[in-house]
């Protein structure tokens, strides 16, 4: 049941990110601020780290570039996208799976 709730939540996040990236693309002068940073993860197993990394990659505007121990190297089109990840909401939801 927890995994179904997570999938529903992730799909809503994908939809919201898709809308945000579409708006960004259609701007005359898009406010892009691409960056790559390490994002901490509190996942204890490889499987959960992979779920976290793939969830990030599925969300438009972000991609996981590398996984190293308790952190993920993430590229984001905007600072806002990266700050949302650093907030830990997705990480916390995966921990509860």
N, CA, C and O atoms as CSV, one atom per row, in Angstrom:
chain,resi,resn,atom,element,x,y,z
A,1,UNK,N,N,0.817,-1.198,0.000
A,1,UNK,CA,C,0.000,0.000,0.000
A,1,UNK,C,C,0.863,1.267,0.000
A,1,UNK,O,O,0.550,2.238,-0.688
A,2,UNK,N,N,1.960,1.247,0.783
A,2,UNK,CA,C,2.842,2.423,0.834
A,2,UNK,C,C,3.454,2.715,-0.525
A,2,UNK,O,O,3.622,3.873,-0.907
A,3,UNK,N,N,3.789,1.642,-1.259
A,3,UNK,CA,C,4.396,1.857,-2.577
A,3,UNK,C,C,3.390,2.455,-3.553
A,3,UNK,O,O,3.765,3.260,-4.405
A,4,UNK,N,N,2.128,2.077,-3.445
A,4,UNK,CA,C,1.097,2.641,-4.318
A,4,UNK,C,C,0.920,4.130,-4.017
A,4,UNK,O,O,0.801,4.944,-4.932
A,5,UNK,N,N,0.903,4.476,-2.743
A,5,UNK,CA,C,0.793,5.885,-2.355
A,5,UNK,C,C,1.992,6.680,-2.861
A,5,UNK,O,O,1.843,7.809,-3.327
A,6,UNK,N,N,3.192,6.083,-2.767
A,6,UNK,CA,C,4.386,6.760,-3.259
A,6,UNK,C,C,4.306,6.978,-4.769
A,6,UNK,O,O,4.628,8.060,-5.258
A,7,UNK,N,N,3.883,5.969,-5.497
A,7,UNK,CA,C,3.772,6.082,-6.952
A,7,UNK,C,C,2.783,7.185,-7.319
A,7,UNK,O,O,3.044,7.970,-8.231
A,8,UNK,N,N,1.655,7.253,-6.622
A,8,UNK,CA,C,0.669,8.317,-6.881
A,8,UNK,C,C,1.275,9.687,-6.600
A,8,UNK,O,O,1.097,10.625,-7.377
A,9,UNK,N,N,1.988,9.795,-5.490
A,9,UNK,CA,C,2.642,11.064,-5.157
A,9,UNK,C,C,3.681,11.424,-6.221
A,9,UNK,O,O,3.747,12.573,-6.660
A,10,UNK,N,N,4.488,10.450,-6.635
A,10,UNK,CA,C,5.519,10.693,-7.636
A,10,UNK,C,C,4.908,11.130,-8.960
A,10,UNK,O,O,5.432,12.031,-9.615
A,11,UNK,N,N,3.816,10.507,-9.358
A,11,UNK,CA,C,3.156,10.900,-10.600
A,11,UNK,C,C,2.667,12.344,-10.534
A,11,UNK,O,O,2.740,13.072,-11.524
A,12,UNK,N,N,2.173,12.757,-9.375
A,12,UNK,CA,C,1.735,14.148,-9.237
A,12,UNK,C,C,2.935,15.102,-9.303
A,12,UNK,O,O,2.835,16.186,-9.877
A,13,UNK,N,N,4.061,14.700,-8.720
A,13,UNK,CA,C,5.275,15.516,-8.790
A,13,UNK,C,C,5.802,15.601,-10.221
A,13,UNK,O,O,6.279,16.652,-10.648
A,14,UNK,N,N,5.717,14.508,-10.951
A,14,UNK,CA,C,6.145,14.496,-12.354
A,14,UNK,C,C,5.263,15.449,-13.161
A,14,UNK,O,O,5.765,16.196,-14.001
A,15,UNK,N,N,3.966,15.427,-12.911
A,15,UNK,CA,C,3.044,16.313,-13.623
A,15,UNK,C,C,3.349,17.780,-13.311
A,15,UNK,O,O,3.403,18.611,-14.217
A,16,UNK,N,N,3.546,18.095,-12.029
A,16,UNK,CA,C,3.848,19.477,-11.650
A,16,UNK,C,C,5.167,19.945,-12.267
A,16,UNK,O,O,5.265,21.073,-12.750
A,17,UNK,N,N,6.181,19.072,-12.248
A,17,UNK,CA,C,7.476,19.424,-12.819
A,17,UNK,C,C,7.373,19.576,-14.340
A,17,UNK,O,O,8.031,20.439,-14.920
A,18,UNK,N,N,6.566,18.757,-14.977
A,18,UNK,CA,C,6.376,18.858,-16.426
A,18,UNK,C,C,5.788,20.214,-16.796
A,18,UNK,O,O,6.220,20.844,-17.761
A,19,UNK,N,N,4.810,20.654,-16.029
A,19,UNK,CA,C,4.198,21.960,-16.274
A,19,UNK,C,C,5.226,23.073,-16.068
A,19,UNK,O,O,5.313,24.001,-16.872
A,20,UNK,N,N,6.002,22.977,-14.990
A,20,UNK,CA,C,7.008,24.003,-14.700
A,20,UNK,C,C,8.072,24.066,-15.790
A,20,UNK,O,O,8.462,25.155,-16.210
A,21,UNK,N,N,8.545,22.913,-16.252
A,21,UNK,CA,C,9.571,22.888,-17.304
A,21,UNK,C,C,8.987,23.394,-18.631
A,21,UNK,O,O,9.671,24.095,-19.377
A,22,UNK,N,N,7.749,23.048,-18.924
A,22,UNK,CA,C,7.104,23.530,-20.151
A,22,UNK,C,C,6.991,25.053,-20.132
A,22,UNK,O,O,7.281,25.714,-21.129
A,23,UNK,N,N,6.567,25.607,-18.995
A,23,UNK,CA,C,6.485,27.065,-18.867
A,23,UNK,C,C,7.862,27.694,-19.055
A,23,UNK,O,O,7.998,28.726,-19.713
A,24,UNK,N,N,8.869,27.073,-18.478
A,24,UNK,CA,C,10.236,27.580,-18.588
A,24,UNK,C,C,10.693,27.591,-20.048
A,24,UNK,O,O,11.282,28.568,-20.511
A,25,UNK,N,N,10.424,26.522,-20.755
A,25,UNK,CA,C,10.846,26.387,-22.148
A,25,UNK,C,C,10.163,27.424,-23.034
A,25,UNK,O,O,10.781,27.954,-23.957
A,26,UNK,N,N,8.905,27.714,-22.762
A,26,UNK,CA,C,8.137,28.623,-23.605
A,26,UNK,C,C,8.386,30.103,-23.297
A,26,UNK,O,O,7.864,30.973,-23.994
A,27,UNK,N,N,9.165,30.393,-22.276
A,27,UNK,CA,C,9.488,31.785,-21.987
A,27,UNK,C,C,10.394,32.350,-23.078
A,27,UNK,O,O,11.228,31.641,-23.641
A,28,UNK,N,N,10.215,33.629,-23.362
A,28,UNK,CA,C,11.053,34.281,-24.376
A,28,UNK,C,C,12.514,34.250,-23.946
A,28,UNK,O,O,13.398,33.947,-24.748
A,29,UNK,N,N,12.765,34.563,-22.678
A,29,UNK,CA,C,14.112,34.498,-22.113
A,29,UNK,C,C,14.048,33.651,-20.845
A,29,UNK,O,O,13.866,34.176,-19.746
A,30,UNK,N,N,14.199,32.346,-21.006
A,30,UNK,CA,C,14.045,31.447,-19.861
A,30,UNK,C,C,15.041,31.744,-18.743
A,30,UNK,O,O,16.205,32.063,-18.984
A,31,UNK,N,N,14.554,31.630,-17.543
A,31,UNK,CA,C,15.393,31.867,-16.366
A,31,UNK,C,C,16.050,30.559,-15.927
A,31,UNK,O,O,15.760,30.023,-14.858
A,32,UNK,N,N,16.925,30.075,-16.766
A,32,UNK,CA,C,17.639,28.838,-16.460
A,32,UNK,C,C,18.802,29.145,-15.517
A,32,UNK,O,O,19.479,30.164,-15.650
A,33,UNK,N,N,19.014,28.256,-14.582
A,33,UNK,CA,C,20.171,28.360,-13.690
A,33,UNK,C,C,20.699,26.945,-13.453
A,33,UNK,O,O,20.717,26.465,-12.319
A,34,UNK,N,N,21.130,26.275,-14.538
A,34,UNK,CA,C,21.547,24.877,-14.406
A,34,UNK,C,C,22.738,24.726,-13.461
A,34,UNK,O,O,23.664,25.537,-13.453
A,35,UNK,N,N,22.678,23.671,-12.676
A,35,UNK,CA,C,23.778,23.386,-11.771
A,35,UNK,C,C,23.806,21.907,-11.434
A,35,UNK,O,O,22.822,21.185,-11.593
A,36,UNK,N,N,24.964,21.486,-10.964
A,36,UNK,CA,C,25.154,20.104,-10.513
A,36,UNK,C,C,25.649,20.169,-9.081
A,36,UNK,O,O,26.629,20.849,-8.778
A,37,UNK,N,N,24.958,19.452,-8.200
A,37,UNK,CA,C,25.355,19.411,-6.789
A,37,UNK,C,C,25.083,18.034,-6.214
A,37,UNK,O,O,24.282,17.264,-6.744
A,38,UNK,N,N,25.767,17.744,-5.118
A,38,UNK,CA,C,25.518,16.517,-4.374
A,38,UNK,C,C,24.312,16.737,-3.477
A,38,UNK,O,O,24.192,17.775,-2.826
A,39,UNK,N,N,23.424,15.760,-3.446
A,39,UNK,CA,C,22.248,15.783,-2.577
A,39,UNK,C,C,22.366,14.603,-1.612
A,39,UNK,O,O,22.558,13.462,-2.031
A,40,UNK,N,N,22.251,14.890,-0.332
A,40,UNK,CA,C,22.349,13.834,0.680
A,40,UNK,C,C,21.108,12.946,0.640
A,40,UNK,O,O,20.004,13.403,0.347
A,41,UNK,N,N,21.318,11.684,0.938
A,41,UNK,CA,C,20.213,10.736,1.039
A,41,UNK,C,C,20.327,9.990,2.361
A,41,UNK,O,O,21.427,9.703,2.833
A,42,UNK,N,N,19.199,9.685,2.940
A,42,UNK,CA,C,19.215,8.935,4.199
A,42,UNK,C,C,18.823,7.480,3.973
A,42,UNK,O,O,18.535,6.753,4.924
A,43,UNK,N,N,18.814,7.059,2.713
A,43,UNK,CA,C,18.459,5.669,2.388
A,43,UNK,C,C,19.543,4.719,2.890
A,43,UNK,O,O,20.738,4.978,2.746
A,44,UNK,N,N,19.100,3.625,3.476
A,44,UNK,CA,C,20.047,2.663,4.067
A,44,UNK,C,C,20.381,1.498,3.145
A,44,UNK,O,O,21.366,0.795,3.367
A,45,UNK,N,N,19.566,1.286,2.107
A,45,UNK,CA,C,19.817,0.148,1.214
A,45,UNK,C,C,20.070,0.637,-0.206
A,45,UNK,O,O,19.656,1.731,-0.589
A,46,UNK,N,N,20.763,-0.202,-0.980
A,46,UNK,CA,C,21.026,0.124,-2.377
A,46,UNK,C,C,19.722,0.258,-3.163
A,46,UNK,O,O,19.595,1.130,-4.022
A,47,UNK,N,N,18.757,-0.606,-2.864
A,47,UNK,CA,C,17.484,-0.570,-3.585
A,47,UNK,C,C,16.793,0.778,-3.382
A,47,UNK,O,O,16.302,1.372,-4.343
A,48,UNK,N,N,16.753,1.259,-2.158
A,48,UNK,CA,C,16.105,2.539,-1.892
A,48,UNK,C,C,16.890,3.706,-2.496
A,48,UNK,O,O,16.291,4.690,-2.931
A,49,UNK,N,N,18.209,3.608,-2.528
A,49,UNK,CA,C,19.003,4.651,-3.184
A,49,UNK,C,C,18.702,4.678,-4.682
A,49,UNK,O,O,18.625,5.750,-5.282
A,50,UNK,N,N,18.533,3.511,-5.278
A,50,UNK,CA,C,18.197,3.431,-6.702
A,50,UNK,C,C,16.800,4.000,-6.951
A,50,UNK,O,O,16.588,4.712,-7.932
A,51,UNK,N,N,15.854,3.691,-6.074
A,51,UNK,CA,C,14.502,4.257,-6.208
A,51,UNK,C,C,14.576,5.777,-6.132
A,51,UNK,O,O,13.928,6.465,-6.921
A,52,UNK,N,N,15.350,6.304,-5.202
A,52,UNK,CA,C,15.508,7.752,-5.057
A,52,UNK,C,C,16.136,8.349,-6.318
A,52,UNK,O,O,15.635,9.333,-6.862
A,53,UNK,N,N,17.223,7.754,-6.772
A,53,UNK,CA,C,17.915,8.253,-7.969
A,53,UNK,C,C,17.001,8.220,-9.188
A,53,UNK,O,O,16.967,9.178,-9.961
A,54,UNK,N,N,16.267,7.138,-9.368
A,54,UNK,CA,C,15.369,7.025,-10.514
A,54,UNK,C,C,14.180,7.969,-10.398
A,54,UNK,O,O,13.710,8.498,-11.405
A,55,UNK,N,N,13.693,8.186,-9.191
A,55,UNK,CA,C,12.588,9.125,-8.990
A,55,UNK,C,C,13.020,10.539,-9.382
A,55,UNK,O,O,12.252,11.289,-9.986
A,56,UNK,N,N,14.237,10.887,-9.037
A,56,UNK,CA,C,14.773,12.205,-9.423
A,56,UNK,C,C,14.853,12.304,-10.941
A,56,UNK,O,O,14.456,13.314,-11.522
A,57,UNK,N,N,15.361,11.268,-11.578
A,57,UNK,CA,C,15.525,11.271,-13.026
A,57,UNK,C,C,14.178,11.298,-13.747
A,57,UNK,O,O,14.065,11.896,-14.817
A,58,UNK,N,N,13.167,10.666,-13.179
A,58,UNK,CA,C,11.835,10.675,-13.792
A,58,UNK,C,C,11.182,12.054,-13.726
A,58,UNK,O,O,10.307,12.369,-14.533
A,59,UNK,N,N,11.599,12.859,-12.781
A,59,UNK,CA,C,11.011,14.183,-12.604
A,59,UNK,C,C,11.654,15.152,-13.599
A,59,UNK,O,O,12.865,15.368,-13.548
A,60,UNK,N,N,10.863,15.737,-14.503
A,60,UNK,CA,C,11.424,16.631,-15.513
A,60,UNK,C,C,12.228,17.779,-14.900
A,60,UNK,O,O,11.838,18.365,-13.890
A,61,UNK,N,N,13.350,18.078,-15.531
A,61,UNK,CA,C,14.199,19.172,-15.074
A,61,UNK,C,C,15.341,18.720,-14.185
A,61,UNK,O,O,16.224,19.513,-13.860
A,62,UNK,N,N,15.337,17.447,-13.784
A,62,UNK,CA,C,16.412,16.925,-12.942
A,62,UNK,C,C,16.858,15.560,-13.456
A,62,UNK,O,O,16.089,14.816,-14.066
A,63,UNK,N,N,18.123,15.260,-13.189
A,63,UNK,CA,C,18.651,13.938,-13.548
A,63,UNK,C,C,19.746,13.561,-12.549
A,63,UNK,O,O,20.570,14.393,-12.167
A,64,UNK,N,N,19.741,12.314,-12.140
A,64,UNK,CA,C,20.792,11.818,-11.261
A,64,UNK,C,C,21.955,11.366,-12.125
A,64,UNK,O,O,21.796,10.537,-13.021
A,65,UNK,N,N,23.135,11.926,-11.844
A,65,UNK,CA,C,24.322,11.652,-12.641
A,65,UNK,C,C,25.158,10.530,-12.015
A,65,UNK,O,O,25.747,9.717,-12.728
A,66,UNK,N,N,25.207,10.492,-10.673
A,66,UNK,CA,C,26.024,9.486,-9.989
A,66,UNK,C,C,25.457,9.223,-8.601
A,66,UNK,O,O,24.797,10.074,-8.004
A,67,UNK,N,N,25.729,8.034,-8.111
A,67,UNK,CA,C,25.350,7.640,-6.750
A,67,UNK,C,C,26.622,7.238,-6.042
A,67,UNK,O,O,27.379,6.397,-6.528
A,68,UNK,N,N,26.857,7.846,-4.882
A,68,UNK,CA,C,28.061,7.547,-4.113
A,68,UNK,C,C,27.702,7.499,-2.629
A,68,UNK,O,O,27.405,8.525,-2.018
A,69,UNK,N,N,27.733,6.309,-2.065
A,69,UNK,CA,C,27.408,6.119,-0.649
A,69,UNK,C,C,26.086,6.779,-0.284
A,69,UNK,O,O,25.036,6.363,-0.774
A,70,UNK,N,N,26.116,7.781,0.550
A,70,UNK,CA,C,24.893,8.421,1.048
A,70,UNK,C,C,24.594,9.743,0.331
A,70,UNK,O,O,24.002,10.646,0.922
A,71,UNK,N,N,25.000,9.860,-0.939
A,71,UNK,CA,C,24.700,11.080,-1.673
A,71,UNK,C,C,24.551,10.794,-3.164
A,71,UNK,O,O,25.084,9.819,-3.695
A,72,UNK,N,N,23.808,11.679,-3.812
A,72,UNK,CA,C,23.548,11.573,-5.243
A,72,UNK,C,C,24.019,12.849,-5.924
A,72,UNK,O,O,23.791,13.948,-5.418
A,73,UNK,N,N,24.668,12.707,-7.060
A,73,UNK,CA,C,25.062,13.863,-7.847
A,73,UNK,C,C,23.912,14.151,-8.809
A,73,UNK,O,O,23.573,13.328,-9.659
A,74,UNK,N,N,23.311,15.353,-8.656
A,74,UNK,CA,C,22.100,15.692,-9.407
A,74,UNK,C,C,22.332,16.940,-10.255
A,74,UNK,O,O,22.883,17.936,-9.786
A,75,UNK,N,N,21.899,16.864,-11.513
A,75,UNK,CA,C,21.885,18.034,-12.388
A,75,UNK,C,C,20.450,18.539,-12.419
A,75,UNK,O,O,19.510,17.760,-12.577
A,76,UNK,N,N,20.291,19.848,-12.266
A,76,UNK,CA,C,18.973,20.469,-12.295
A,76,UNK,C,C,19.001,21.675,-13.231
A,76,UNK,O,O,20.009,22.376,-13.321
A,77,UNK,N,N,17.895,21.910,-13.921
A,77,UNK,CA,C,17.792,23.076,-14.801
A,77,UNK,C,C,17.697,24.377,-14.020
A,77,UNK,O,O,18.066,25.441,-14.518
A,78,UNK,N,N,17.195,24.284,-12.782
A,78,UNK,CA,C,17.012,25.484,-11.968
A,78,UNK,C,C,17.460,25.239,-10.524
A,78,UNK,O,O,17.478,24.104,-10.047
A,79,UNK,N,N,17.816,26.318,-9.849
A,79,UNK,CA,C,18.174,26.214,-8.435
A,79,UNK,C,C,16.988,25.748,-7.603
A,79,UNK,O,O,17.151,24.996,-6.643
A,80,UNK,N,N,15.795,26.198,-7.977
A,80,UNK,CA,C,14.582,25.829,-7.241
A,80,UNK,C,C,14.391,24.312,-7.238
A,80,UNK,O,O,14.051,23.727,-6.210
A,81,UNK,N,N,14.610,23.680,-8.391
A,81,UNK,CA,C,14.461,22.227,-8.479
A,81,UNK,C,C,15.408,21.495,-7.552
A,81,UNK,O,O,15.033,20.505,-6.924
A,82,UNK,N,N,16.623,21.974,-7.465
A,82,UNK,CA,C,17.608,21.346,-6.594
A,82,UNK,C,C,17.284,21.609,-5.124
A,82,UNK,O,O,17.433,20.716,-4.290
A,83,UNK,N,N,16.851,22.808,-4.805
A,83,UNK,CA,C,16.515,23.145,-3.410
A,83,UNK,C,C,15.336,22.307,-2.919
A,83,UNK,O,O,15.281,21.930,-1.748
A,84,UNK,N,N,14.392,22.017,-3.817
A,84,UNK,CA,C,13.272,21.154,-3.445
A,84,UNK,C,C,13.768,19.770,-3.029
A,84,UNK,O,O,13.284,19.194,-2.056
A,85,UNK,N,N,14.734,19.249,-3.773
A,85,UNK,CA,C,15.301,17.937,-3.423
A,85,UNK,C,C,16.029,17.988,-2.086
A,85,UNK,O,O,15.928,17.071,-1.271
A,86,UNK,N,N,16.758,19.069,-1.878
A,86,UNK,CA,C,17.505,19.203,-0.626
A,86,UNK,C,C,16.578,19.344,0.578
A,86,UNK,O,O,16.983,19.097,1.714
A,87,UNK,N,N,15.325,19.746,0.321
A,87,UNK,CA,C,14.339,19.846,1.395
A,87,UNK,C,C,14.020,18.502,2.027
A,87,UNK,O,O,13.569,18.442,3.171
A,88,UNK,N,N,14.250,17.424,1.287
A,88,UNK,CA,C,14.138,16.086,1.843
A,88,UNK,C,C,12.772,15.432,1.765
A,88,UNK,O,O,12.587,14.348,2.319
A,89,UNK,N,N,11.805,16.052,1.096
A,89,UNK,CA,C,10.470,15.473,1.030
A,89,UNK,C,C,10.472,14.119,0.320
A,89,UNK,O,O,9.929,13.143,0.838
A,90,UNK,N,N,11.084,14.061,-0.869
A,90,UNK,CA,C,11.137,12.804,-1.620
A,90,UNK,C,C,11.944,11.759,-0.854
A,90,UNK,O,O,11.546,10.597,-0.778
A,91,UNK,N,N,13.067,12.171,-0.294
A,91,UNK,CA,C,13.918,11.266,0.478
A,91,UNK,C,C,13.126,10.655,1.639
A,91,UNK,O,O,13.207,9.452,1.887
A,92,UNK,N,N,12.370,11.484,2.338
A,92,UNK,CA,C,11.577,11.007,3.477
A,92,UNK,C,C,10.498,10.018,3.059
A,92,UNK,O,O,10.255,9.026,3.745
A,93,UNK,N,N,9.860,10.292,1.941
A,93,UNK,CA,C,8.801,9.388,1.460
A,93,UNK,C,C,9.387,8.026,1.090
A,93,UNK,O,O,8.761,6.995,1.334
A,94,UNK,N,N,10.564,8.017,0.512
A,94,UNK,CA,C,11.188,6.743,0.138
A,94,UNK,C,C,11.617,5.984,1.389
A,94,UNK,O,O,11.522,4.757,1.423
A,95,UNK,N,N,12.079,6.675,2.396
A,95,UNK,CA,C,12.450,6.026,3.661
A,95,UNK,C,C,11.281,5.275,4.276
A,95,UNK,O,O,11.466,4.242,4.918
A,96,UNK,N,N,10.068,5.801,4.075
A,96,UNK,CA,C,8.871,5.189,4.645
A,96,UNK,C,C,8.375,3.967,3.867
A,96,UNK,O,O,7.513,3.233,4.351
A,97,UNK,N,N,8.917,3.746,2.661
A,97,UNK,CA,C,8.482,2.587,1.869
A,97,UNK,C,C,8.842,1.288,2.542
A,97,UNK,O,O,8.550,0.216,2.012
